[in-house]
Amino acid sequence: MDDEVRFAAGLFRGTAEYYDRYRLPYPDAMVGDLARRARVSGRGRLLDLACGTGQLAFALGRWFSEVWAVDSEPDMVDLVRGKAAAAGAGDIRPVVSSAETLHAEPEYFELAVVGNAFHRLDREVAAGRLLGWLGPGGHWQRALEAALDRWRTTLGAQQRIPAGWEQVRHRRPDTQVLSDAGFELTGRHEFAVEHNWSLADIAGWIRSTSFLPATVLGDQAAAFDADLAASLGPHSSGGAFPQTVSFVYELARKPA
């Protein structure tokens, strides 16, 4: 579509270790629910597209004979490769690729997941390619993690995110893109998790983002941390910052 926006390449460069340490894992209940609803066979292949450091690839891996963990950021894929080697997870195949350039055979995967990243892809292209890569009756799932967008505004990093991306997504929702590509939407499922953040966790989480990674903080990192502590300290509960974190996935099926 002409009004689609494009995220710059390399926005997550240098964030892999922070991403892996400070991003909350997907709840076990949510992952198990997805595997059950998707009716995975236990013998198929999983595609984790825009995988980051593999939160979904490793969580879902036990239900699949082969897992492709695909991301366009080489440092993310390197971290996945190291984790897979340390865990002896030979079934995980780390791949550096974009959705547009990934090569896979038609109907190769039983399930494909995109964790809170579909909006960063060329959605039309990705949806069409995902449809082709899934076998008949397969499912395509998006897991969306609730983001703390207030940091982008209060810390002035808006220039790293393309202007108007939220409005574009509102005018043409992801579900519409998937439906237009030929998917049948089967439902939206939400899981709430109570989590207590520490100040260090919040600072680390911010460094895992594309809008304010450590490479952007640079020599101002210490000043930023001090200002963060001064700003958030009065609002803590015994030194913790409680939050109800919402995890959502939307499940779609390729028609038989």
Disulfide bonds with the S-S distance in Angstrom:
none
